[in-house]
Amino acid sequence: MEFYEAIQKRRTVRDLSDEPIDPQILKRILSAGFAAPSNDHMRDWHFIVLTDRQVIQKVVGKIPKTVSPKRVEFIMRSWRLNDECQQKMYADAIPKQYQMLLHAGCVVLPLFKQKGNLLAPRSLSALNAFASMWCCIENIFLAATAENYACNLRIPLGDEAQYIQKELNLPDDYALPCYIGIGKPKETFTAVAQKEIEIEHRIHFNQW
Ligand SMILES: Cc1cc2nc3c(=O)[nH]c(=O)nc-3n(C[C@H](O)[C@H](O)[C@H](O)COP(=O)(O)O)c2cc1C
């Protein structure tokens, strides 16, 4: 797939088929992650690839399994989500957080080495490892798209990350920025509209 086509085609897909991914394709997708810029040149990233359905079920076990429409509405109100396009995205996303990972072809847990407290950085550069990890994750999303797969992601909430750390015996000095589900989009999948922007209003030459 051509580069700009992959960029345009990449979407967050929360309706994935649980058909397993060819390990060679997965290796190419994760290798693309390792080609991302890394703050300290060390590319100190690891990936736990979950293919065993029982392990996936255990790992996603802390995510709420169902969220009623009433609860979704309450969450959106309390987060003050007033934009219609944004509301549609959250209305789609909130109830699918558990299923989108449970039924993915595989779940990938990216890990990066974090020195110091990620939640209390003393400077912008204290966040460099976190920022690099996200460059790596975007490469993975684009590579998966180019391979005709799709991804979704969830930021661990509450004690989800500590739970996974313990269950999978992850080293203490590595942090988990998100869960990634990878798989083939289900035939019934329809994408939520992306927020429209006018590029001319977002690019500023020489001054704001
Ligand atoms: C930093 C970050 C955090 C996100 N957190 C979540 C999440 O917890 N759950 C989820 O379903 N999607 C999550 N997303 C996906 C966004 O909802 C999605 O990228 C956005 O709605 C735009 O849609 P698109 O990816 O299809 O263009 C996150 C994306 C980013 C970049």
Ligand as a Chemical Component Dictionary entry (heavy atoms), coordinates in Angstrom:
data_LIG
# 
_chem_comp.id                   LIG 
_chem_comp.type                 NON-POLYMER 
_chem_comp.pdbx_formal_charge   0 
_chem_comp.three_letter_code    LIG 
# 
loop_
_chem_comp_atom.comp_id 
_chem_comp_atom.atom_id 
_chem_comp_atom.alt_atom_id 
_chem_comp_atom.type_symbol 
_chem_comp_atom.charge 
_chem_comp_atom.model_Cartn_x 
_chem_comp_atom.model_Cartn_y 
_chem_comp_atom.model_Cartn_z 
_chem_comp_atom.pdbx_ordinal 
LIG C1  C1  C 0 -3.362  9.050 23.283 1  
LIG C2  C2  C 0 -4.605  8.358 22.789 2  
LIG C3  C3  C 0 -5.451  7.766 23.693 3  
LIG C4  C4  C 0 -6.574  7.048 23.254 4  
LIG N1  N1  N 0 -7.332  6.364 24.148 5  
LIG C5  C5  C 0 -8.301  5.553 23.696 6  
LIG C6  C6  C 0 -8.987  4.686 24.600 7  
LIG O1  O1  O 0 -8.689  4.620 25.820 8  
LIG N2  N2  N 0 -9.973  3.911 24.099 9  
LIG C7  C7  C 0 -10.311 3.924 22.775 10 
LIG O2  O2  O 0 -11.212 3.164 22.382 11 
LIG N3  N3  N 0 -9.676  4.728 21.887 12 
LIG C8  C8  C 0 -8.668  5.522 22.321 13 
LIG N4  N4  N 0 -7.978  6.311 21.435 14 
LIG C9  C9  C 0 -8.360  6.320 20.008 15 
LIG C10 C10 C 0 -9.080  7.603 19.652 16 
LIG O3  O3  O 0 -10.379 7.579 20.168 17 
LIG C11 C11 C 0 -9.097  7.763 18.135 18 
LIG O4  O4  O 0 -7.776  7.813 17.649 19 
LIG C12 C12 C 0 -9.838  9.034 17.726 20 
LIG O5  O5  O 0 -11.207 8.935 18.012 21 
LIG C13 C13 C 0 -9.686  9.325 16.241 22 
LIG O6  O6  O 0 -10.207 8.263 15.469 23 
LIG P1  P1  P 0 -9.289  7.506 14.405 24 
LIG O7  O7  O 0 -8.136  6.886 15.151 25 
LIG O8  O8  O 0 -10.185 6.496 13.780 26 
LIG O9  O9  O 0 -8.793  8.540 13.436 27 
LIG C14 C14 C 0 -6.877  7.023 21.869 28 
LIG C15 C15 C 0 -6.023  7.677 20.946 29 
LIG C16 C16 C 0 -4.898  8.321 21.394 30 
LIG C17 C17 C 0 -3.987  8.960 20.397 31 
# 
loop_
_chem_comp_bond.comp_id 
_chem_comp_bond.atom_id_1 
_chem_comp_bond.atom_id_2 
_chem_comp_bond.value_order 
_chem_comp_bond.pdbx_ordinal 
LIG C1  C2  SING 1  
LIG C2  C3  SING 2  
LIG C2  C16 DOUB 3  
LIG C3  C4  DOUB 4  
LIG C4  N1  SING 5  
LIG C4  C14 SING 6  
LIG N1  C5  DOUB 7  
LIG C5  C6  SING 8  
LIG C5  C8  SING 9  
LIG C6  O1  DOUB 10 
LIG C6  N2  SING 11 
LIG N2  C7  SING 12 
LIG C7  O2  DOUB 13 
LIG C7  N3  SING 14 
LIG N3  C8  DOUB 15 
LIG C8  N4  SING 16 
LIG N4  C9  SING 17 
LIG N4  C14 SING 18 
LIG C9  C10 SING 19 
LIG C10 O3  SING 20 
LIG C10 C11 SING 21 
LIG C11 O4  SING 22 
LIG C11 C12 SING 23 
LIG C12 O5  SING 24 
LIG C12 C13 SING 25 
LIG C13 O6  SING 26 
LIG O6  P1  SING 27 
LIG P1  O7  DOUB 28 
LIG P1  O8  SING 29 
LIG P1  O9  SING 30 
LIG C14 C15 DOUB 31 
LIG C15 C16 SING 32 
LIG C16 C17 SING 33 
# 
